Amino acid sequence: MAENWVFGYGSLMWRPGFPFAERHPARLEGLHRSLCVYSHVHRGTPERPGLVLALDDGGHCDGAAFRVEDAVWEETCAYLRAREQPTMVYLERRHPVRLSGARTDVVEATCFVVDRAHHQYAGRLDLETQAEIVRGGVGQSGENPEYLRNTVLHLREVGIRDDDLEALYRLVDEA
């Protein structure tokens, strides 16, 4: 029977919220981490959106892969759909990810990829515009700058360098 894996690239890395049997550094090819989704729920509102991360086309993304036991897989999927899909801005897909660390094999992992046709898709915004949106975003899960800070600090902690998020973090932090 195939193993159940989830790929995390943002808040799932530092706050998965579900039980897992293993966690490994992992790389996903063909998609990259991007602050390209207007948040209407977790870090903003429809009237004052925030910005959150998604997997978008091109490049690669270093993140974390979580193996979930069969006994809690359905419950984990329900939790992830409720958490990640309140407005259906993501497409739930399975992609191969290469594990590193204790395991170096390639596994199929559930990933949440941005739906570029969704009205919340922001595309690639310039740094100043991103900073302005992030500074003002507050949603059900808290302030948008806190989300950015937690993500950047966790990426640093696990040895992942994201130059775009680092530059945005410096700009938001200076304000």
N, C-alpha and C positions, 0 to 999 in steps of 0.2 A: 504494500500500500504506500502511496506517495506521502511524503511529509507535508505538513502545513506550515508555510512561512509567510511572514508579513515583513515588508520593507518599510523602514522609517527613515525619513530624510529631514524632518523638522521636529515639531513637538512630540511626535511619537518616539523619537530617540530619547528624549529626556523625561517624558511622562507617558509611557505606553498605555497604562491604565488597564491592562489585561494580563492574565498569568501566562508566562512563557517558560519553556523548558530549557532553551538555549538562546543566547544572544551573541552575535558575531559581527565584527566590522564587515561591510559588504559594499560591492560596487555594482551599479546598474549602468549599463551602456545604452546609449541612444536617447537618454532623457537627462535633463539637468535640473537642479534645485533652482527655483525662481520665485521671487516675490511678485507674483503675477495674478493674484486673485483678490478682488475686492471682497472683504469680509463684511457680511451683513448680519452675522450672528455672533461668532465667538470674539472677534476683536473690533467690531464696528456695528453699525446699523445701516439700514437702507438709506436713511437720511444723512448719515455721516459714516461712510464706510472706512474700515481699516484695510490693511493689506496683510495677506497671509501667503505662505509658501505653497507651491505645487510642483509637481514634476511636469516639465514642458519639453517640447521637442528639441533634440540635438544634444551633443556632448555626452557627458557621463555624470553620475552622481555618486559620491561616497556617502554612505549612511550606515544603518544597522539592520541586520536581518534577525528576526525573532522566530524561533520554532515553537509552534503551539501544539500541544497534545491533542489527539483526536477527541478525547472526552470533553474538551472545552472549545473545540473549533467553532461549532455553530454559534455558541454564546459569544465568542470573540468576534465573529463576523457581524453578528447583530450589534454588538457594542461599537465596532468600527464604523458600521454604516450609520448608526445614530450620531456618532461623534463627527465623522468626516462629511456626511452627506445631508445636512439639514436643508440645503438649497439645491442639491444635486449638481454642484459645479464640477465634481470630479467624476471620472470614468473609472470604475473598478476593473482593473486589468491584472493579468498574471504575466510577469516578465522574468527572464532568467537573471539571477544576480550571482556574482562570484563572491563567495565567502573568503575571509582571510582570518588569520589567527590560528586557533586550534583546528579549524577545518578550512580547506581550500577548494572545496568542490563548488559546482554550479548547481543552484537550486531554483525552482520556480517559486516566486513570491507574489503575494497579493500586493498591489501597488495602487495608489490613488493618483491618477494622471488628470491634469486639467482638461476640461472640455472647452476647447478654443471657440466653440460656437455659443457657449453660455454667456449671458449678458454680464456676468461677474468677472469674466476674463479681462484683465487689465492690459495684457501684453507687456511689452518692455517699456517701462516708464523711466524717464531720466531721474537721476539721484535726488535732485531738489524736490521734484513732485512726490517721489516715494517718501521722502523725509516729512514733507508737509502732511501727507495722508497718515503716516504712522504716528506722528505726534498727536493727532487729534482723534485717533481711533480708540473707542472703548466699547466693549461688547459683553456678552454673558460670561465669557471666560476671563475678562479683565482688560487691562490697558494694552494697546498695541505696542508701545515701547517696551513693556515688560516681556512680551512674546519675542520681540527682536533680541532683547538682551539675553533672555534665557537660551534662545537658539544659538546665538553667537558664542556665549560662554560655554555651552555644552560642546559645540563643535570644536572649540579650542581645547577643551578638556580631553576629548578623544582623538586629538591630533588632526582634525580636518580643517583646512584653511579655505575659507570662502571669501575671496577678495571683495566681491560685490556687497555681501552682507557686512563685512568689516567696515567698508567705506560708509555704508549707510548708518551703521551703529555709531561711528565717530561723529557723523553729521547730526544725528538725532540727539546724541549724548551732549554735544556742545551747546545745544539750544537751552 
